[in-house]
Amino acid sequence: MRARMAFTILQQVVNGVALGMLLALMAVGLTVVLGLMRVINMAHGALYTLGAYTVVTTFDRWGFLPSLLAAPIAVGVIGLVLEGVLIRPIYQRDPLHTLLLTFGLALIAEDLVRIVWGDAPYPMSPPELLSGILLLGDLPFSKYRLFVIVVSAALMLLTWMFLARTQLGRTVLAGTFDREMVRVLGIRINLLFTLVFGLGAALAGLAGALASPIRGVFPGMGSSIIMPSFVVVIIGGMGSFGGALIGGLSVGIIISLAVEFFPAASDVVVFVLLALVLLVRPRGLFGVEGLLSR
C-alpha cells in the first residue's frame, strides 16, 4: 500500500514537472514582456492556442516533430506583427489600455479559431517514438511527458543563455530594471520591444504545441492556461526569469498532486499558494521592486 502511494506521488510529481515546465515557458514570455515593455499581455493564452492549432494544421502533412518546430516560428511572426501594428501605437498611454487591447485580442483570436477550425476538440497523439511508457528501474513513466520535460528544460536553458550571455539579451535584462538607461545608450527601443514580444509569442506557441498531445486541442485552451501562467509570474516575481522557472515547477507539481488527491479543491489550491507567497513576499519570490511604476 505504501509502495503504491509512493509511486502515485512520484508519478504525479513527474506529471507536475511536465506541466510546470510548460507553465514556465508561458511565464518567461509574460515576465520578459512585462519587465521590459510594461505590457500585461492577456493575449498570451491565445498565442498558446495558436501554437497548438499550428500542430493540428501541419501534422498530417509534416508529422509531429516538424510541426513542433513550425509552431514557435509561426506564432512568433504573429507576435511580431501584433506588436508592430496594434500594441506599439499605445505604449505611451495608460497601461490599462494595453491590458484591454490584449484582452480584446484574446477574445477575437478565440472566435477566429472557432470559425477556422470549429468548436470540436482535436485529440492529438504523440508520435510513435514518444508514445507509451518508459521503465526507469521498475517504474513506468510517460515517454512523452519526459520528452516535454527535457525539451522545455533545454529551451529554458537556451533562453537563459540568450538573456545572460549575449549582448542583446543583456540589453533586454538591463531594460527590465531600467528602461530609460536603454534609451540613453541609443538602443532602438522599439525594435527591441518587437523582438522581445516576438520571443514571448514564440515561447507561448511552443508551449501550446508541446501541450497538444497531453491536454488536447480546443478553442478555449488558452483561457485555461493563462490564469495559472499569471499566478506563476506573480509567485516567481514579476520580471524574474528564475522566478518563472521556480514558480512554474511549484505550481505544476501542486496542481498535479491536487488533481490526484484533492480533485474538488484542485482549482483553489493554486490561489491558496499565491496568497501564502504574497503574505510573506509581496513582490513574489524574486520580484523586481516597483517594476510597474517605472
NORFEN-V497113 format. One record per pair of residues at least 12 apart in sequence whose C-alpha atoms are under 10 Angstrom apart, sorted by the first residue. I is the first residue (numbers start at 0). J is the second residue. If there is no record, write none. Layout:
I_J / I_J
This chain:
6_138 / 6_139 / 7_256 / 7_259 / 7_260 / 8_255 / 8_256 / 8_259 / 8_260 / 9_138 / 9_140 / 9_256 / 10_138 / 10_139 / 10_140 / 10_141 / 10_255 / 10_256 / 11_251 / 11_252 / 11_253 / 11_254 / 11_255 / 11_256 / 11_257 / 11_258 / 11_259 / 11_260 / 12_248 / 12_249 / 12_251 / 12_252 / 12_253 / 12_254 / 12_255 / 12_256 / 13_140 / 13_141 / 13_144 / 13_145 / 13_148 / 13_251 / 13_252 / 13_255 / 14_140 / 14_141 / 14_144 / 14_145 / 14_147 / 14_148 / 14_251 / 14_252 / 14_254 / 14_255 / 14_256 / 15_144 / 15_148 / 15_247 / 15_248 / 15_249 / 15_250 / 15_251 / 15_252 / 15_253 / 15_254 / 15_255 / 15_256 / 16_144 / 16_145 / 16_147 / 16_148 / 16_247 / 16_248 / 16_249 / 16_250 / 16_251 / 16_252 / 16_253 / 16_255 / 17_143 / 17_144 / 17_145 / 17_146 / 17_147 / 17_148 / 17_149 / 17_150 / 17_151 / 17_152 / 17_209 / 17_210 / 17_213 / 17_247 / 17_248 / 17_251 / 17_252 / 17_255 / 18_144 / 18_147 / 18_148 / 18_206 / 18_210 / 18_213 / 18_214 / 18_247 / 18_248 / 18_249 / 18_250 / 18_251 / 18_252 / 18_254 / 18_255 / 19_148 / 19_151 / 19_227 / 19_228 / 19_231 / 19_243 / 19_244 / 19_245 / 19_246 / 19_247 / 19_248 / 19_249 / 19_250 / 19_251 / 19_252 / 19_253 / 19_254 / 19_255 / 20_147 / 20_148 / 20_149 / 20_150 / 20_151 / 20_152 / 20_154 / 20_155 / 20_206 / 20_243 / 20_244 / 20_245 / 20_246 / 20_247 / 20_248 / 20_249 / 20_250 / 20_251 / 21_147 / 21_148 / 21_151 / 21_152 / 21_202 / 21_203 / 21_205 / 21_206 / 21_207 / 21_208 / 21_209 / 21_210 / 21_224 / 21_228 / 21_244 / 21_247 / 21_248 / 21_251 / 22_151 / 22_203 / 22_206 / 22_224 / 22_225 / 22_227 / 22_228 / 22_229 / 22_230 / 22_231 / 22_232 / 22_243 / 22_244 / 22_246 / 22_247 / 22_248 / 22_249 / 22_250 / 22_251 / 23_151 / 23_152 / 23_155 / 23_202 / 23_203 / 23_206 / 23_228 / 23_231 / 23_232 / 23_235 / 23_240 / 23_241 / 23_242 / 23_243 / 23_244 / 23_245 / 23_246 / 23_247 / 23_248 / 23_249 / 23_250 / 23_251 / 24_151 / 24_152 / 24_154 / 24_155 / 24_158 / 24_199 / 24_201 / 24_202 / 24_203 / 24_204 / 24_205 / 24_206 / 24_207 / 24_228 / 24_243 / 24_244 / 24_247 / 25_43 / 25_44 / 25_46 / 25_47 / 25_199 / 25_200 / 25_201 / 25_202 / 25_203 / 25_204 / 25_205 / 25_206 / 25_207 / 25_224 / 25_225 / 25_227 / 25_228 / 25_229 / 25_231 / 25_232 / 25_243 / 25_244 / 25_247 / 26_43 / 26_199 / 26_202 / 26_203 / 26_225 / 26_227 / 26_228 / 26_229 / 26_230 / 26_231 / 26_232 / 26_233 / 26_235 / 26_237 / 26_238 / 26_239 / 26_240 / 26_242 / 26_243 / 26_244 / 26_246 / 26_247 / 27_155 / 27_158 / 27_159 / 27_198 / 27_199 / 27_202 / 27_203 / 27_228 / 27_231 / 27_232 / 27_237 / 27_238 / 27_239 / 27_240 / 27_241 / 27_242 / 27_243 / 27_244 / 27_247 / 28_40 / 28_43 / 28_195 / 28_196 / 28_197 / 28_198 / 28_199 / 28_200 / 28_201 / 28_202 / 28_203 / 28_228 / 28_232 / 28_240 / 28_243 / 29_41 / 29_43 / 29_196 / 29_199 / 29_200 / 29_202 / 29_203 / 29_225 / 29_228 / 29_229 / 29_231 / 29_232 / 29_237 / 29_238 / 29_243 / 30_175 / 30_199 / 30_228 / 30_229 / 30_231 / 30_232 / 30_233 / 30_235 / 30_236 / 30_237 / 30_238 / 30_239 / 30_240 / 30_242 / 30_243 / 31_162 / 31_171 / 31_172 / 31_174 / 31_175 / 31_195 / 31_196 / 31_198 / 31_199 / 31_237 / 31_238 / 31_239 / 31_240 / 31_243 / 32_171 / 32_175 / 32_192 / 32_193 / 32_194 / 32_195 / 32_196 / 32_197 / 32_198 / 32_199 / 32_200 / 32_238 / 33_175 / 33_196 / 33_232 / 33_237 / 33_238 / 33_290 / 33_291 / 34_171 / 34_172 / 34_173 / 34_174 / 34_175 / 34_176 / 34_177 / 34_178 / 34_237 / 34_238 / 34_239 / 34_287 / 34_290 / 34_291 / 34_293 / 35_170 / 35_171 / 35_172 / 35_173 / 35_174 / 35_175 / 35_176 / 35_177 / 35_178 / 35_188 / 35_191 / 35_192 / 35_195 / 35_196 / 35_238 / 35_290 / 35_291 / 36_87 / 36_90 / 36_94 / 36_171 / 36_174 / 36_175 / 36_178 / 36_188 / 36_189 / 36_191 / 36_192 / 36_193 / 36_195 / 36_196 / 36_291 / 37_90 / 37_94 / 37_97 / 37_98 / 37_175 / 37_178 / 37_238 / 37_290 / 37_291 / 37_292 / 37_293 / 38_86 / 38_90 / 38_94 / 38_95 / 38_96 / 38_97 / 38_98 / 38_101 / 38_196 / 38_291 / 39_94 / 39_95 / 39_96 / 39_97 / 39_98 / 39_99 / 39_100 / 39_101 / 39_102 / 39_229 / 39_291 / 40_86 / 40_97 / 40_98 / 40_99 / 40_100 / 40_101 / 40_102 / 40_104 / 40_105 / 40_196 / 40_199 / 40_200 / 40_225 / 40_229 / 41_97 / 41_98 / 41_99 / 41_100 / 41_101 / 41_102 / 41_103 / 41_104 / 41_105 / 41_106 / 41_221 / 41_222 / 41_225 / 41_226 / 41_229 / 42_78 / 42_98 / 42_99 / 42_100 / 42_101 / 42_102 / 42_103 / 42_104 / 42_105 / 42_106 / 42_107 / 42_108 / 42_109 / 42_200 / 42_221 / 42_222 / 42_225 / 43_78 / 43_101 / 43_102 / 43_104 / 43_105 / 43_199 / 43_200 / 43_202 / 43_203 / 43_204 / 43_221 / 43_222 / 43_224 / 43_225 / 43_228 / 43_229 / 44_102 / 44_105 / 44_108 / 44_109 / 44_200 / 44_203 / 44_204 / 44_207 / 44_219 / 44_220 / 44_221 / 44_222 / 44_223 / 44_224 / 44_225 / 44_226 / 44_228 / 45_74 / 45_101 / 45_102 / 45_104 / 45_105 / 45_106 / 45_107 / 45_108 / 45_109 / 45_112 / 45_200 / 45_203 / 45_204 / 45_207 / 45_218 / 45_219 / 45_220 / 45_221 / 45_222 / 45_224 / 45_225 / 46_70 / 46_71 / 46_73 / 46_74 / 46_75 / 46_77 / 46_78 / 46_105 / 46_108 / 46_109 / 46_199 / 46_200 / 46_201 / 46_202 / 46_203 / 46_204 / 46_205 / 46_206 / 46_207 / 46_221 / 47_70 / 47_71 / 47_74 / 47_200 / 47_201 / 47_202 / 47_203 / 47_204 / 47_205 / 47_206 / 47_207 / 47_208 / 47_209 / 47_210 / 47_211 / 47_220 / 47_221 / 47_222 / 47_224 / 47_225 / 48_74 / 48_105 / 48_108 / 48_109 / 48_112 / 48_203 / 48_204 / 48_205 / 48_206 / 48_207 / 48_208 / 48_210 / 48_211 / 48_216 / 48_217 / 48_218 / 48_219 / 48_220 / 48_221 / 48_222 / 48_224 / 49_70 / 49_71 / 49_73 / 49_74 / 49_77 / 49_108 / 49_109 / 49_112 / 49_200 / 49_203 / 49_204 / 49_205 / 49_207 / 49_208 / 49_216 / 49_218 / 49_220 / 49_221 / 50_66 / 50_67 / 50_69 / 50_70 / 50_71 / 50_72 / 50_73 / 50_74 / 50_75 / 50_200 / 50_201 / 50_202 / 50_203 / 50_204 / 50_205 / 50_206 / 50_207 / 50_208 / 50_209 / 50_210 / 50_211 / 50_216 / 51_66 / 51_67 / 51_70 / 51_71 / 51_74 / 51_121 / 51_123 / 51_203 / 51_204 / 51_205 / 51_206 / 51_207 / 51_208 / 51_209 / 51_210 / 51_211 / 51_212 / 51_215 / 51_216 / 51_217 / 51_218 / 51_220 / 51_221 / 52_66 / 52_70 / 52_112 / 52_116 / 52_121 / 52_204 / 52_207 / 52_208 / 52_211 / 52_216 / 52_217 / 52_218 / 53_66 / 53_67 / 53_68 / 53_69 / 53_70 / 53_71 / 53_72 / 53_73 / 53_74 / 53_204 / 53_205 / 53_207 / 53_208 / 54_66 / 54_67 / 54_68 / 54_69 / 54_70 / 54_123 / 54_204 / 54_205 / 54_207 / 54_208 / 54_209 / 54_211 / 54_212 / 54_216 / 55_70 / 55_116 / 55_121 / 55_122 / 55_123 / 55_208 / 55_211 / 55_216 / 56_116 / 57_69 / 57_70 / 58_123 / 62_125 / 62_126 / 63_123 / 63_124 / 63_125 / 63_126 / 63_127 / 63_208 / 63_209 / 63_212 / 64_125 / 64_126 / 64_208 / 64_209 / 66_205 / 66_208 / 67_204 / 67_205 / 67_206 / 67_207 / 67_208 / 67_209 / 67_211 / 68_204 / 68_205 / 68_208 / 69_201 / 69_204 / 69_205 / 69_208 / 70_201 / 70_202 / 70_203 / 70_204 / 70_205 / 70_206 / 70_207 / 70_208 / 70_209 / 71_197 / 71_198 / 71_199 / 71_200 / 71_201 / 71_202 / 71_203 / 71_204 / 71_205 / 71_206 / 71_207 / 71_208 / 72_197 / 72_198 / 72_200 / 72_201 / 72_202 / 72_204 / 72_205 / 73_200 / 73_201 / 73_204 / 73_205 / 74_197 / 74_198 / 74_199 / 74_200 / 74_201 / 74_202 / 74_203 / 74_204 / 74_205 / 75_194 / 75_195 / 75_196 / 75_197 / 75_198 / 75_199 / 75_200 / 75_201 / 75_202 / 75_203 / 75_204 / 75_205 / 76_194 / 76_196 / 76_197 / 76_198 / 76_200 / 76_201 / 77_196 / 77_197 / 77_200 / 77_201 / 77_204 / 78_193 / 78_194 / 78_195 / 78_196 / 78_197 / 78_198 / 78_199 / 78_200 / 78_201 / 78_203 / 78_204 / 79_190 / 79_192 / 79_193 / 79_194 / 79_195 / 79_196 / 79_197 / 79_198 / 79_199 / 79_200 / 79_201 / 80_193 / 80_196 / 80_197 / 81_101 / 81_104 / 81_193 / 81_196 / 81_197 / 81_200 / 82_189 / 82_192 / 82_193 / 82_194 / 82_195 / 82_196 / 82_197 / 83_189 / 83_190 / 83_192 / 83_193 / 83_194 / 83_196 / 83_197 / 85_97 / 85_100 / 85_101 / 85_104 / 86_98 / 86_100 / 86_101 / 86_193 / 86_196 / 87_189 / 87_192 / 87_193 / 90_189 / 94_291 / 105_221 / 105_222 / 106_219 / 106_222 / 108_218 / 108_221 / 109_217 / 109_218 / 109_219 / 109_220 / 109_221 / 109_222 / 110_218 / 110_219 / 111_218 / 112_217 / 112_218 / 112_219 / 113_217 / 113_218 / 113_219 / 114_218 / 116_217 / 116_218 / 117_217 / 117_218 / 118_217 / 118_218 / 118_219 / 119_216 / 119_217 / 119_218 / 120_215 / 120_216 / 120_217 / 120_218 / 120_219 / 120_220 / 121_211 / 121_212 / 121_215 / 121_216 / 121_217 / 121_218 / 122_211 / 122_212 / 122_213 / 122_214 / 122_215 / 122_216 / 122_217 / 123_210 / 123_211 / 123_212 / 123_213 / 123_214 / 123_215 / 123_216 / 124_143 / 124_211 / 124_212 / 124_213 / 124_215 / 125_142 / 125_143 / 125_144 / 125_209 / 125_211 / 125_212 / 125_213 / 126_143 / 126_212 / 127_143 / 128_142 / 128_143 / 129_141 / 129_142 / 129_143 / 129_144 / 129_145 / 129_146 / 130_142 / 130_143 / 130_144 / 130_212 / 131_143 / 132_144 / 132_145 / 133_145 / 143_209 / 143_212 / 143_213 / 144_209 / 144_210 / 144_212 / 144_213 / 146_209 / 147_206 / 147_209 / 147_210 / 147_213 / 148_209 / 150_209 / 151_202 / 151_205 / 151_206 / 151_209 / 152_244 / 154_202 / 154_205 / 155_202 / 155_240 / 155_241 / 155_244 / 158_198 / 158_202 / 158_240 / 159_240 / 159_241 / 162_240 / 167_191 / 167_194 / 168_191 / 168_195 / 170_184 / 170_186 / 170_188 / 170_191 / 171_188 / 171_191 / 171_192 / 171_194 / 171_195 / 172_238 / 172_239 / 172_240 / 174_188 / 174_191 / 174_192 / 175_237 / 175_238 / 175_239 / 175_287 / 175_290 / 175_293 / 176_238 / 176_287 / 176_288 / 176_289 / 176_290 / 176_293 / 177_290 / 177_293 / 178_293 / 179_293 / 203_221 / 207_220 / 207_221 / 207_224 / 227_247 / 227_250 / 227_251 / 227_254 / 227_266 / 227_269 / 227_270 / 228_243 / 228_246 / 228_247 / 228_250 / 229_243 / 229_247 / 230_243 / 230_246 / 230_247 / 230_250 / 230_269 / 230_270 / 230_272 / 230_273 / 231_243 / 231_244 / 231_245 / 231_246 / 231_247 / 231_248 / 231_249 / 231_250 / 231_251 / 231_269 / 231_273 / 231_283 / 232_244 / 232_245 / 232_246 / 232_247 / 232_283 / 232_284 / 232_285 / 232_286 / 233_246 / 233_273 / 233_276 / 233_277 / 233_281 / 233_282 / 233_283 / 233_284 / 233_285 / 233_286 / 234_246 / 234_247 / 234_249 / 234_250 / 234_272 / 234_273 / 234_274 / 234_275 / 234_276 / 234_277 / 234_280 / 234_281 / 234_282 / 234_283 / 234_284 / 234_285 / 234_286 / 235_247 / 235_249 / 235_273 / 235_276 / 235_280 / 235_282 / 235_283 / 235_284 / 235_285 / 235_286 / 236_277 / 236_280 / 236_281 / 236_282 / 236_283 / 236_284 / 236_285 / 236_286 / 236_287 / 236_288 / 236_290 / 237_282 / 237_283 / 237_284 / 237_285 / 237_286 / 237_287 / 237_288 / 237_289 / 237_290 / 237_291 / 238_285 / 238_286 / 238_287 / 238_288 / 238_290 / 238_291 / 239_283 / 239_284 / 239_285 / 239_286 / 239_287 / 240_285 / 240_286 / 241_284 / 241_285 / 241_286 / 242_283 / 242_284 / 242_285 / 242_286 / 243_284 / 243_285 / 243_286 / 245_284 / 245_285 / 246_273 / 246_283 / 246_284 / 246_285 / 249_269 / 249_272 / 250_268 / 250_269 / 250_270 / 250_272 / 250_273 / 251_269 / 253_265 / 253_268 / 253_269 / 253_272 / 254_266 / 254_267 / 254_268 / 254_269 / 257_269
